[in-house]
Amino acid sequence: MNPFEQRALDLTRRRFFGISAQTISATLGTAAFADLLGLAPKKLACPSAPLQTTGPHFKAKAKRIIYLHMEGGPSQLDLFDYKPDLRRRFDQDLPESIHNGQRLTGMTSGQARFPIAPSAMQFTRYQNRQDGAWISELMPHLGSVANELCFVHSMNTEAINHEPAITFAQTGNQQPGRPSIGSWLSYGLGSQNQNLPTFVVMITQGFGNMQALAARFWGNGFLPSEHQGCKMRSSGDPVLFLRDPNGVTREDRRAMLDLVTAANEEEHTHSLDPEIMARLAQQEMAFRMQMSVPELTDLSKEDASTLALYGPDAQKPGTFASSCLLARRLAERGVRCIQLYMRGWDQHGNLPTEMRAQAKAVDQPIAGLITDLRRRGLLDETLIVWGGEFGRTVYSQGALSKTDYGRDHHPLCFTMWLAGGGVNAGTSYGKTDDFSYNIEQDPVHVHDLHATILHLMGIDHERLVFRHQGRDFRLTDVAGKVVKGLIA
């Protein structure tokens, strides 16, 4: 059979089985009624039009988010959850009344003992709006901006291993396939800059045990594909195919895209496949990024004092300092969601040495980012979130000495912090027990954190939904509450 005739038959069958006359009639009727009421959603009229969004539900405190994910689970005991009384308990067994038969990973379930490992780090109390914030010697620069931070010492999650825990922290579900938080924000709010993606991701290699990072952590799941995160590379061109091949001019590229657009629009009239329009939007974005990304990554106009804020690695591509500087530049340009991953926080052994290297790589850049945003008048409208997928145990995994120990995964309590964007700065929320093992006051679940982030961005987490396979899905699933104590 002629392939064109076969294609026509395929389209006929697809439309017959996929779109019945009754469905078309109902859809058109509903759309017309919504239009009369002024409730019709925004449509993607052409590839260069704004993304289809739900729009904010109320006035936002933050216009954008910079999410600093410390992949591997940084130890709260060695950074922010100061427990000085543990020093007199060195090498004692963790009391059964504290452990209470809670589940363990396979890495420590076979240990004969669970010896308490007090932190080898010294802590300093930095002034804030409350009675001071205890911050480890590993983060001295962060201490200088302690009054901007809102610590959450009572975070808890459901997963005990990295892959499901990161998936849960980023998508609100342990199972793969759900949209990431950045994709939800893109879907809910759209972009403020049509020349850059709404959601940008950067990854830095760390110094300890590094877990795999799957693209689904910043994927769009079942949301339209234009809402997926755009990963910027640390070497070579920041984005693949940023430059046209030799001999291809920008005019040639424009003519090619116009031809492809015409063909795809014709296809869309037959198949009604929404992904066709999503692809066209992405093609147009890629064309515009050929101009916008080189300008974004050109640091030649950054003055010496700004570069000094971020530390000596600010101009070294792939470093966390460079990513923080680019995050500020993306924020200036209206990118909605910026996510930085720092790998290597999985210290099952040799923790004091590995964590010093990890913390040194992020401490000054993060403090520099906060300071830079503040002095440019951007911090109040930029929400910064710092944290990992879970915390670490008070007991040592394997060998223990006062200067060397490791810690296993611990989902029952860990510390995160927020800054800028309407948060209750200079405060601490929640409290753990004397062993930083269980929560004593004001627990904050991952769903609660997500609900609070969306609230700060002007979104009601219960109303940001997407119907997929006959069910309305949302980032917080069927749970989550806004934590009012984190909001100014």
C-alpha positions in Angstrom: 0.0 0.0 0.0 1.1 3.6 -0.7 2.7 4.8 2.6 0.7 8.1 2.3 -2.6 6.2 2.0 -1.5 4.0 5.0 -0.8 7.2 7.0 -4.3 8.5 6.2 -5.9 5.3 7.3 -3.9 5.3 10.5 -5.0 8.8 11.3 -8.6 7.9 10.5 -8.5 4.9 12.9 -6.8 6.9 15.6 -9.4 9.7 15.5 -12.2 7.2 15.3 -11.1 5.3 18.4 -9.6 8.2 20.3 -12.1 10.9 19.8 -15.8 10.0 19.5 -18.4 12.4 18.3 -19.9 12.6 21.8 -16.5 13.5 23.3 -16.0 16.3 20.7 -19.4 17.7 21.3 -19.0 17.7 25.1 -15.5 19.2 24.9 -16.7 22.0 22.6 -19.7 22.7 24.7 -17.6 22.9 27.9 -15.0 25.1 26.3 -17.7 27.5 25.0 -19.4 27.7 28.3 -16.0 28.3 30.1 -15.2 31.0 27.6 -18.6 32.8 28.2 -17.8 32.7 31.9 -14.2 34.0 31.3 -12.8 30.8 32.9 -11.1 29.3 29.8 -7.5 28.4 30.4 -4.7 30.1 28.4 -4.0 28.3 25.1 -0.7 27.9 23.3 -1.7 29.9 20.2 1.7 29.6 18.5 5.1 28.1 19.3 6.4 31.4 20.7 3.4 32.1 22.9 3.7 31.8 26.7 3.3 28.3 28.3 -0.2 27.1 29.2 -0.5 27.7 33.0 -3.0 27.6 35.7 -2.0 31.0 37.1 -1.4 32.0 40.7 -4.2 31.6 43.2 -3.3 34.6 45.4 -0.6 37.2 45.7 2.8 35.5 45.9 5.5 36.3 48.4 8.2 34.9 46.0 8.5 35.1 42.2 11.1 32.4 41.8 12.8 29.6 43.7 16.5 28.5 44.0 16.5 25.0 45.4 19.9 23.8 46.6 19.6 20.0 46.9 22.5 18.3 48.8 22.3 14.9 47.3 23.2 12.1 49.7 21.7 13.3 53.0 24.0 15.7 54.9 24.4 15.1 58.6 22.3 17.5 60.6 24.3 16.5 63.7 27.5 17.9 62.2 26.0 21.0 60.6 23.0 22.6 62.4 21.4 20.4 65.0 23.8 21.0 68.0 23.8 18.3 70.7 26.7 19.1 73.1 25.4 16.6 75.7 26.3 13.7 73.4 30.0 14.2 74.1 29.6 12.5 77.6 27.8 9.6 75.9 30.6 8.9 73.4 30.6 5.2 72.4 27.6 4.3 74.6 24.9 2.3 73.0 21.9 4.2 71.7 19.1 3.5 74.2 16.4 1.1 73.0 13.8 3.6 74.2 15.1 6.1 71.6 15.6 3.6 68.8 12.3 1.9 69.7 12.6 -0.8 67.1 12.5 1.5 64.1 13.7 0.2 60.8 17.3 0.3 59.7 19.0 0.1 56.4 20.8 -3.1 55.3 24.1 -1.4 56.0 23.7 -1.2 59.8 20.9 -3.8 60.6 23.6 -6.4 61.2 25.7 -4.3 63.6 26.0 -5.8 67.1 26.1 -2.3 68.7 24.8 1.2 67.9 27.6 3.3 69.5 26.8 7.0 69.9 29.0 9.3 67.8 29.0 12.9 69.0 30.0 15.4 66.4 33.7 16.2 66.0 32.8 19.7 64.9 32.9 22.8 67.0 29.7 25.0 66.9 29.3 28.8 67.0 26.1 30.6 68.1 25.3 33.2 65.5 23.0 36.1 66.2 19.5 36.0 64.8 16.0 37.2 65.7 15.5 34.4 68.3 18.1 33.2 70.8 20.8 32.5 68.2 21.5 29.9 65.5 24.0 27.1 66.2 26.1 26.5 63.0 29.0 24.1 62.7 32.6 25.3 62.0 32.1 23.7 58.6 29.8 26.6 57.5 31.5 29.8 58.8 30.4 31.9 55.8 26.8 30.8 56.2 27.0 32.0 59.8 27.5 35.5 58.5 24.0 35.4 56.9 22.3 33.5 59.8 19.8 36.3 60.3 18.4 35.6 56.8 17.8 31.9 57.5 14.8 30.0 58.7 16.0 26.6 60.0 13.6 23.6 60.0 15.0 21.0 62.5 12.0 18.7 62.3 11.9 17.6 58.7 10.9 14.0 58.2 10.4 11.7 55.2 9.1 8.2 54.4 12.0 6.7 52.4 15.2 5.4 54.0 17.2 4.8 50.8 18.5 7.4 48.3 16.7 6.7 45.1 13.1 6.7 46.6 14.0 9.5 49.0 15.3 11.9 46.3 12.3 11.0 44.1 10.0 11.7 47.0 11.8 15.0 47.9 11.6 16.2 44.3 8.2 14.8 43.1 6.2 14.1 46.3 6.1 10.4 45.6 8.6 7.5 46.0 7.6 5.9 42.7 9.0 7.3 39.5 6.8 9.0 37.0 5.4 12.0 38.8 6.3 15.6 37.8 9.1 17.3 39.7 8.4 20.4 41.9 10.1 22.6 39.2 7.7 21.2 36.6 4.7 21.8 38.8 5.8 25.4 39.3 6.4 25.8 35.5 2.9 24.4 34.9 1.3 26.6 37.6 3.1 29.9 36.9 4.8 29.9 33.5 7.8 31.9 32.6 8.9 35.5 33.1 11.4 35.2 30.3 10.5 33.8 26.9 14.2 33.4 25.9 15.2 31.0 28.7 13.6 27.8 30.1 11.2 28.1 33.0 13.1 25.4 34.9 16.9 25.1 34.8 19.0 22.5 36.6 22.8 22.4 37.3 24.8 19.6 38.9 28.1 19.7 40.8 30.3 16.6 41.5 31.2 16.3 45.2 33.9 14.7 47.2 32.3 11.7 49.0 30.1 8.8 48.0 28.0 10.0 45.1 24.6 8.5 44.2 23.2 8.4 40.7 21.1 11.4 39.6 18.2 10.4 37.4 16.8 12.9 34.9 13.3 12.1 36.3 14.3 14.1 39.4 13.7 17.2 37.2 11.3 15.6 34.7 7.8 16.6 33.7 6.2 13.3 34.4 2.7 13.4 32.9 2.7 17.2 32.5 3.2 18.6 29.0 6.9 18.2 28.0 7.6 21.9 27.8 7.6 21.9 31.7 10.6 19.6 32.1 13.8 20.9 33.6 16.6 22.0 31.2 19.9 20.7 32.4 22.9 23.0 31.9 26.2 21.1 31.3 29.3 21.9 33.3 31.7 21.5 30.3 31.6 22.4 26.7 28.5 24.2 25.5 26.1 24.7 28.5 23.3 23.2 26.4 23.7 20.6 23.6 23.5 21.9 20.0 23.7 25.5 21.1 25.8 26.3 18.0 24.7 25.6 14.5 26.9 23.3 12.3 29.5 24.8 10.1 27.9 26.3 7.0 24.5 26.8 8.6 23.5 30.4 9.1 20.9 31.7 11.6 18.7 32.5 8.6 19.1 28.9 7.4 18.0 27.7 10.9 15.0 30.0 10.9 13.9 28.8 7.5 14.3 25.2 8.5 12.2 25.7 11.7 9.5 27.5 9.7 9.3 24.5 7.4 9.1 22.0 10.3 6.5 24.2 12.1 4.3 24.2 9.0 4.5 20.4 8.7 3.8 19.8 12.3 0.9 22.2 12.5 -0.6 20.3 9.5 -0.1 17.1 11.4 -1.7 18.6 14.5 -4.9 19.4 12.6 -5.2 15.6 11.9 -4.0 14.0 15.1 -4.8 16.6 17.7 -1.8 15.4 19.6 -0.9 18.2 22.2 2.7 17.0 22.3 3.2 18.3 18.7 2.6 21.8 19.9 4.9 21.2 22.9 7.7 20.1 20.6 7.2 23.3 18.5 7.4 25.4 21.6 10.6 23.7 22.6 12.1 24.2 19.1 11.4 27.9 19.3 12.8 28.1 22.8 16.0 26.3 21.6 16.3 28.8 18.7 16.1 31.7 21.1 18.5 30.1 23.6 21.2 30.2 20.9 21.3 33.9 21.7 20.3 34.0 25.4 22.5 31.3 26.8 25.8 32.6 25.6 24.9 36.0 27.1 23.8 34.3 30.4 27.1 32.4 30.8 29.4 35.3 29.9 30.8 36.4 33.2 33.1 39.1 31.8 30.9 41.9 33.0 30.8 40.6 36.6 32.9 42.9 38.8 35.7 41.7 41.1 33.8 42.3 44.3 30.9 40.2 43.1 33.2 37.3 42.0 34.9 37.5 45.4 31.5 37.0 47.2 31.2 33.5 45.6 34.8 32.5 46.3 37.9 31.5 44.2 36.0 28.9 42.1 33.3 31.3 40.8 34.7 31.3 37.3 35.4 27.6 37.1 32.6 25.9 35.1 31.1 22.9 37.0 31.9 24.1 40.5 29.2 24.9 43.0 30.4 28.5 43.2 30.0 28.9 39.4 26.5 27.4 39.6 25.5 29.8 42.4 26.6 32.7 40.4 24.7 31.5 37.4 21.7 31.0 39.6 21.7 34.6 40.5 22.0 35.6 36.8 19.1 33.3 36.0 17.1 34.8 38.8 17.8 38.3 37.4 16.5 37.1 34.0 13.2 35.8 35.4 13.7 32.1 35.4 11.0 30.6 37.6 12.8 27.6 39.1 16.5 27.1 39.4 17.8 23.8 41.0 21.4 23.1 42.0 22.4 19.6 42.9 25.6 19.1 45.0 26.5 15.4 45.0 28.6 13.6 47.6 26.9 14.0 51.0 26.6 10.2 51.6 29.2 9.8 54.5 28.9 6.2 55.7 32.5 6.4 56.8 35.3 9.0 57.1 32.6 11.6 57.7 34.7 14.4 59.3 37.2 14.5 56.4 34.7 14.1 53.6 32.2 16.6 55.1 34.9 19.3 55.4 35.6 19.1 51.7 31.9 19.1 50.9 31.0 22.0 53.1 34.0 24.1 52.0 32.8 23.7 48.4 29.3 25.1 49.2 29.6 27.4 52.2 31.0 30.6 50.7 29.1 30.3 47.4 25.7 29.9 49.3 26.5 32.9 51.6 27.6 34.8 48.6 24.4 34.1 46.7 22.3 35.2 49.6 24.4 38.4 50.0 24.4 39.1 46.3 20.6 38.7 46.0 20.1 40.9 49.0 22.2 43.8 47.8 20.5 43.7 44.3 17.0 43.8 45.9 16.1 40.3 44.7 16.2 38.3 47.9 12.7 39.3 49.1 11.2 37.9 46.0 13.5 34.8 45.6 12.8 31.8 47.8 16.0 29.7 48.6 15.6 26.2 49.9 18.6 24.1 51.2 18.5 20.4 52.2 18.9 16.8 51.3 16.6 13.8 51.0 17.1 12.7 54.6 19.5 13.0 57.6 22.0 10.8 59.3 22.0 8.6 62.4 23.5 9.6 65.8 25.2 6.2 66.0 28.2 5.4 64.0 28.2 3.0 61.1 31.3 0.8 61.5 34.4 1.9 63.4 34.2 4.8 65.8 36.7 7.2 67.2 36.4 10.8 68.4 37.8 12.0 65.2 36.6 9.4 62.7 33.1 7.9 62.2 30.4 7.4 59.7 26.6 7.7 59.9 23.8 5.8 58.2 20.6 7.1 56.6 18.0 8.6 58.9 14.6 9.7 57.6 12.9 10.4 61.0 14.5 13.8 61.5 16.8 16.1 59.6 17.4 19.8 59.1 16.7 22.0 56.1 16.6 25.8 55.9 14.9 28.5 53.8 15.7 32.1 53.1 14.2 35.1 51.2 10.9 34.9 49.5 8.6 35.6 52.5 10.0 33.2 55.0 10.3 33.8 58.7 14.0 34.8 58.6 16.3 34.6 61.6 14.3 31.8 63.3 14.3 28.1 63.9 11.3 25.8 63.7 10.8 22.4 65.2 12.9 20.4 67.7 14.5 17.0 68.0 15.3 14.9 71.0 18.7 14.9 72.8 20.0 12.4 70.2 18.7 14.1 67.1 16.9 10.8 66.4 13.2 11.6 67.0 11.1 14.8 66.6 9.9 16.3 69.8 8.1 19.4 68.5 6.4 20.7 65.3 7.2 17.9 62.7 7.4 19.0 59.1 6.8 16.3 56.5 8.0 16.6 52.9 4.4 17.1 51.8 4.2 20.0 54.3 7.4 21.6 52.9 6.0 21.3 49.3 2.7 22.8 50.4 4.6 25.7 52.0 6.8 26.3 49.0 3.8 26.4 46.7 2.0 28.8 49.1 5.0 31.2 49.1 4.9 31.1 45.3 1.2 32.1 45.3 -0.2 28.6 44.7 -2.8 26.7 46.8 -1.3 23.1 46.7 -4.8 21.6 46.8 -5.8 23.5 43.7 -2.7 22.9 41.5 -3.9 19.7 39.9 -3.5 17.8 36.6 -5.9 15.1 35.4 -4.1 12.0 34.3 -5.5 8.6 33.6 -8.8 9.6 35.1 -7.5 11.0 38.3 -6.5 14.5 39.5 -2.9 14.5 40.6 -1.0 17.1 42.6 2.5 17.6 44.1 1.3 16.9 47.6 -0.8 13.9 46.6 -3.6 13.7 49.3 -1.6 15.2 52.2 0.4 18.3 53.1 -0.4 21.4 55.1 1.1 24.9 54.9 3.5 25.5 57.8 2.5 28.9 59.0 5.5 29.2 61.3 7.8 29.3 58.4 6.1 32.3 56.8 6.8 35.9 57.8 
